[in-house]
């Protein structure tokens, strides 16, 4: 009787261990398959990334000046920054009245006006096939660009006069600052319409609506 009971216990224990082993084996198989799939999937990504990196390295990442349809955007940003900086420095110098700061402001203004002139005249691209809306925006852009150049030239003449004739008088520096504020506002408006032309009207990117032979 004892032998029968012991035999039954051994049989049940063995069966349970076998079932448990089969279940673990199945789970291990699933894990192994999943791991293999993950490894294969993971193994394919580096190859794809390597191909992508090789393609990028083989291409021309940095464009040269000859690759741009027009150099206008590259030059006009100098005018925007320099004129606004000159206006800010002139306002500061209304309080300080430092001759050296006035000279620096004049030099920055000269560079800004020159950049605005080049962007508006020598490097202003000709357009064709514009919509009525785009043409209206372009007209506004050109109008404010002219205001920028004219007011910038006036401010430059006043600054030179202030340096050599009025010797840094506060009222003369105030006149320069006032005209420079007009020029700063004008260049910001020209920049606004220029951005609208590019990003909304689509004029310029990849040479669209531009006369490329100009």
Steps between C-alpha positions, in 0.01 A plus 500: 500500500782733592678410178184582299463837668869580447468393137199727447682794660805442282280471189311822576823686582666382182199594288481845652872556440459386142207737442688783664807427288291493182342834589837659571641358182215649302551835668871479437431423136275801470764716667768357277294563188420851615864565577604368160241718325610798706862425422424471130300820510773672698757364263325654201488851647876559520535391139228740398654776710844431355362526148328825593817641655703401196245669275516817709880497503506453126270797438585869517380611843634854492387695196737740328409853398454386141227258612265775620252638246570849636732649762239753609399316823863453601575872473176657617525345846816700561306818423219404737730421791747785454241776461303387805819466706611849391165643610527332839855625553400853403221496757747389765741773396230762553561440868876432495608746227826313441686605182648152452154345520377751242781395265419131547132570436590688183716213375226243568245724328726538197532120470125458544409757235754351260353152553149634447610673180665188361203280592254742344694591186781264399363179647127558466368213284262558213173313521253361247161333504395637837141484613320827567530439874874428480557809286318717753717360780814557293399862439466554875836333558671725247331811640625435853843408365520843335394662826774306677772615263388864484455542875825311563691734270347803672595360841854435376538859374362633828739282698800624303381858547451437868854364537683773308279808540289477813757295694251264659231742613208321662238654274702400191537145632124503560436588136717208389318267738160613372590436135662169593176390667322571172760296314473215751123490467528509121749212483282293733198557276703413191614183675142413590383526140810316383420210734143499374623478143716198577300303754143578394511600134782255420717749312870412500543147642688289243477793260122499468362811325855634455683582180798271547702660219504832685 
